[in-house]
Amino acid sequence: MTQTMNGSAMARIKEVTTAEVNAAIGRADAQLVDVRDVNAYNGWRIRDEHVGGHIRGARSLWAKWAGYMDWIEIVRSKGIRPEQQVILYGYDRHEVEAVAARFLKSGYNNIAYYPHFLAEWQQQHPELIDRMARWDRLVPAQWVKAFVDGKPPRGCADKRTVIVHAHYRNRDAYLSGHIPGAIDMDTLALEAPETWNRRSPAELKRALEAHGITADTRVILYGKYMSPDNADEFPGSAAGHLGAIRCNLIMLYAGVKNVHVLNGGFRAWTDAGFPASTDDVPKKPVEEFGAKIPVHPEYIVDIEEAKRMIAAPGADLVSVRSWPEFIGEVSGYNYIGPKGRIPGAVFGNCGSDAYHMENYRNLDHTVRESGEVVRNWKEAGIVPEKKLAFFCGTGWRGSEAFYNAWLLGWPKVSVYDGGWFEWSADPNNPVETGVPATA
């Protein structure tokens, strides 16, 4: 039934069978843990496996994170408890061993190893494998590298591909090191600094054409995260990867059919050991975008629609801000004076402050495990059956929350583009402060 394994940490854990794993699914005293690359967990067939995705109910705990100082905090945030039987699985034994060693060192003594995920589980229980609905839009660095090397991944040679390094007024971030062949895009090409809203259809058309992007172009977006402690102003501090996700929303709205985001941004590229370039890659403009913008107007709502959604029983306006912003202790931005919240908005909790999105990201800035995000949303009453419009101060964090829901295939999601910046600028709009009565 079970047997002990040889080797340091592996000698202290049990090997379990496919039948035992099947019996453990859904049990409160057991927890499956997937130690593979998060992209494999999401749905990518990194090793050309039978089907992409993870065992239903498994938590994502990438072996790469075993070297992080805050590893045990990641484990606790996932609700993995010492009294549970923790069943690890992955691609390679050495990855499992690294994670098992950290668990054992942290006082988790009931650790098991399931080595038959590829050989047995995927063939015997494909119905018990889950993955993101749009897993292929959130891409691993290895997939991007294939384009850089001039060897497009299987099935991807049919379209022109443009790799875009997004930044906010910071070409130095691009010129100091970027993915080879990537062009740069200032986020202001797609949104107006006066309002932080997306630009007009005519302006978006000109901007996309100037960057060589048509409706049929395959676009790969990424950014370079910078710590707010080392930046002069927001949104420049977080504009790298968050800016890329903001550009993703606006491109989807405009009608670019194949927009992809590098999961984890430029850090994922360097963590994979791939080289950077400092070349200033020239843009190759195109004459015609090829579609009437916006192709998907439903992805962005404006203030009148936001007001209707607040009053509608089947809709929610979701505030992707921090708690201090939500209760009116701070505005969140040095250029927004008013403090408070939109009455009736649901708290979508971005994290600690306006500069962080830790409730939607892992420590390496990859997209957080979808099950964790959905559980947090469900507790707040944010569910896929409703029409949802995410917002924050100026649309950036709202775009990232939208992206999480969009990747899951939630059918009625959008961003309220004006956000708190627009709402609070009109003294006729109602504002609340303090802890809500229902909180």
N, C-alpha and C positions, 0 to 999 in steps of 0.2 A: 504494500500500500504506500508506505513512505520509506525513504532511506536518507541517511545523512550523507553529506558531500565532503569531499576532501578539500584542503586549502583553508586558509585563515578563517575569514568570516563564514565561508561556505560550509566549513566543518561543523558549524554551530546551528545551521538551519536545515529544515527538512525539504525534501523534494516531494511535491504533490502531483497527483494525477489529474487528468482531464475531468474525470468524474468528481473528484474532490473540489475542483474549481467550480464546476457547475453547481454543486451543492452549496457552495459558499456565497453565490450571488444573491444579494438581497438580505443576507443575514446581518444582524446588528453587531454580532461578535466577530465579524470578519471583514476585511477590506482588501480588495484587489488594488495593486499599484503598478502602473505602467511606467517603466523607467526609460523608455525610448525617447528619442527626439520628439518634441511637442508636435512637430509637423506630421510625424507618423501617427501620433495619437489623434490628430485632427482628421486624418484620412489619406495622407500621402503614402503611397506604396514605395517606401524608401528602398526596400530590399526586393522589389518586384514580387511581394507577397500575393497570395491568392485574392485578398480583398483588403482595402485600406480601412483603418480605424482601430478602435480599441474595444476590449471586452466591456460589455454593458456594466455600468456601475463602477468601473475602475477609475482611480484618480491618477492624474498626470504628475509625475515626479521625475523629471529628466535627470539622468545620471550626471550630467554636466553640473547640476546644481549641488551635488554632493560636496563639492569643494567650496561652497559659499559659506561665509561666516554665519549667515542668518538661516542656515538650512533648517534647523529645528523650528524656527518661526514659520517657515513655509509649511512644514508638516502640520503644525498646530492649526494654522489657518485653514487647512484642508479637512480638519476634523478627524485626523487619523490618531487613534488613541492607543496608549500602551497596553491596555487590557485586550485589545483586538488581536486576532490572528491576522498578520499582514502578509499577504501573498504577492510576491514580486514576480514580474515577468518582463521580458524585453527581447532584444535581438541577440545580445552577447552575454555570456557568463560573466565577463569581467565588469560589465556595466552593473549587473545585478549585485555582484560582490561589493562594489564601491558603495552602493546604496544600502545593502545589508549591513555593512560595517558601521555606517553612520547610525542606522537604527539601533544596532546592538550597543553602540557607545552611548546612545541617548536613553537607554533603559527600556527599549522595546525588545522583549525576550522571546516573543512568539512569532518568529519570522519564518516564512516558507518561500520556496522557489518553485515556480511552474515553468519548466523548460520546453514545453510542447506547444507554445502558442502558434508558431509557424507550421510545425509539422502536423499537428492534430487539430487544434482549436478552429482555425480558419476553415478547414475542410469539413469538420463535423458540426460546427455551430455558427455558420455565417449569419444566421438570424439574430444572434446575440452580440453582434458587433455594431457599434454605433460610430457615427462620424458626423462632422459638420455638413450641412446641406451644400454650402459653397466652399468646401475645403480647398478647392483648386484655385481660389482667388487670393488666398493667403499662402504665400509661397516660401519654400526653404531656400537658403543660399545656394545649395547645390544645383537647384533648378535654374537659378539666375546665371550661375557660372557656365552652364551649358551654352547659353546665348552669347556670353562674353567670349567663349572659346570658338564661336562660329559653328557649334554643333548643336543646333536646337534640339530640345527634348523630343521624344517620339510624338508625332502628331502636331508639332508646332512650327513646321517649316512653311506653312501656308500664308502667314501674315508678316508684315513688316513689324518689327519690334523696336520700341524706344524705351530705354532705361532712363528714369528721371530722378535726379537728386533734388529733393525739395528743401527749401530753406526760406527763412524770412529775413530779407535784406542782409544776407550774410554769405556773399559769394566766397569769402575766405574759408568758410566751413567746407565748401565744395572744393576750392583750389588746394586746400591743405591735404586732401585725400578723399578720393571717391572711387566707386566701382568703375573699372576701366570701360570706356565707351559711353558712360552716362553723361547726359547733358544736365545742366542745372535749370531749375525753375524757381523763381521767387514766388512765394504764395500770393503776393500782391498782383501777380498776373491774372489771378482768378478771383480775387476779392478786393473790395474797395476799402482803403484804410480809414475813410471817413465813417463808415458804418460797420465794417468787418463782414458785411453781407457779400454774397456772390455777386459778381459783376453782371451787367446786362447781357442778354443773349448775343448782341452784336459784338460786345467787348470780348466775351468768352470765345466766340468764333474766331476773332482775330488773334487772340492769345494762343489758342490751341493750334491754329494754322502756323503761327510763327514758330512754335516749338515742334513742328513736323508731325502733329497728331491729327488724325482723321477719326471718324466714327469707327472705322474698321482696323485701326492700328492697335496692336497689342502694346499696352503700356505697363511697365513695371515701376512702381513708385517706392521710394524709400527715403529716409532722412537720417541725420546724424544727431543723436541725443546729446544735449549739453546740460550739465547740472545747473540749476538755477543759482547755486552758490557762486558759480564762475561766470555768470552772464550779467550784462548791464541792464537788460530790460526784458519784460515779457511782452509778446510771445516769443521773442528771440531765444529765450532760454530753453524752451521746450519745442521750438519750432521745427526741429529736425524731423523726428518720426511723427509727432503729432501733426505737423504741417503736411506730411505726406498723406496721412489719413484724411485730413481736411481736403486736400486736392483730389483724393479719391472720390469723396462725396460729390464734389462739384463736377468732376468728369463723368460720373455716373448720371448725374442730373442732366448734363449737357447731352449725353448720348454716346459716349465712348463705350463700345460693347465689351471690350476685353481689358479691364483694368485689374491689375494685380498689385498687391502690397507685399514687400519683403518682410516676412515675420521677424520682428526684432530689429529692423532697420540696419544701418551700417554696422552696428555692433555684431549682428549675426554674421555678416560677411567676414569681419576680422576674426571673430571667434572660430570660424571655420578654417582659418589659416590662409585665406585667399588674399592676393596682393591688391594694393590700392594704386591709383594713378593720380598724378597731379596735373595732367594735361587739361587744357581748357578746350573741351570738345565743342566744335561749332554745331549750332543747330541747323537743321535742314528743313526750311519752311516748305509747306505744301500750299497749293492754290485753293483747295476747297475742302472744308471739313466733311461734307458729304451727308449731312442731316440737318433738319431744322431744329435749332436749339430753343427750348429744352425738349429732349425726347422723353425724359422722365420727370415732369414737373411735380409728380407726387412725392418725390424724395425731399422736397424742401417746402415748408409752409411759412407764410408771412403772418403778421400780427393779427389780422382779422380772422384768419383761419385758426390761429392759436386761441383766440378768445372763444370761438365757437367750440373748439375741442374741450376747453375747460368746462363748458356748460353741458357737453354731450355725455350721456351715461356710458356710451361704448367707446370713449376716447380718453386719453390721458396726456397731459403735458408733463414731461419728466425732467426734473431739474438735476442735471449732472454737475452739481456743485458740491463743495465741502459743507459740512455741518455749520461751521462758523459763518459761511456765506448765507446758507439757507435760513438761519435764525436772525440774521441781520447784525452780527457782531462786526463783520468786515464786508467790504464790497467785493474783495478779491483782486482788484486791479488798481493800479495807481492812477489810471485815467478814468475811472468810474467813481463818482462821488457817492451817489445814493446807496444805501444799504437796505437789505430786506429780500423778500421773495415775492413771486407772483402768487396771489391767493388761488388756492385750488390745485397748484402744481404738486406732483408727487415727488418725493425725495429720492433721487437716483444715485446719490452718494459717490462722487468721483474718488474720494480719498481724503488725504489730510489737508490739502489746500489747492489753490488755483493752479499750482505748478506741477501737481502730481496726479497720476491716474492709477494708483496702486490697486484700486478695486477692480480695474479692468486689465491690468497687466501683471506679468511675472517680473521678477527682479531684473531679468535680462531684457526687459521691454518687449518680449514676445506676448502675444495675446493670451490672456488668462484662460484657463480651462473653462470651457463654456458651461459645464454643469455648475460650477461655482458662481458664475455670473447669473445664471438663470435662477439658482436658489436664492441669491440676494434679491433679485428682482421680484421673485414670487412672494417673498416675505413683505415686500412693499406694495404688492398688488399689481405689479407690472407684468402683464401676461400677453401672450401672442394673439389672443382673441380680440384684443382692443386695438383701435387705431392709436398709434403712439407718435409723439413728436418730442424728441430729445433736444434739450437746449442747455446752455451754460451761460457764461458772461457774453461771449462773442461768437459762439458756434464751433469752436475747436474741440472742446471736450465733448460737446453734444454730438459732433461728427464721429468721435471714437466710439461712443456708446451705440450710436446708430449702426456703426460698422459691425460691432459685436452681434447685434440683433439681425442685421442683414446677412451675415455669414451663416447664421442659424436658419435662414430661410423664413424668418418671421414676415408675414405677408403685408402688414400695414404700418411700416415704419418710415419715419421722416425726421428732419431736423427743423426746429423753429430757428430760422437763421438769425433773426434780430437779437434773440436772447434777452438777458437782463439789461444789456447795454441799451437796446432800443426801448424796452418796456419802461425802464426807470427814467428815461429821458423825458417822458411825457407826464407832467404832474397830474393829468386827469386819469391816469391808470392807477388802480388800487394797489396798495403795497401792504404786506404784513411783515411783522418782526416777532421775535420771541419764539419759544417752543410751541409748535402747534398743539392744540388740545388733544388731537388723536395720536400724537407721537408717543 
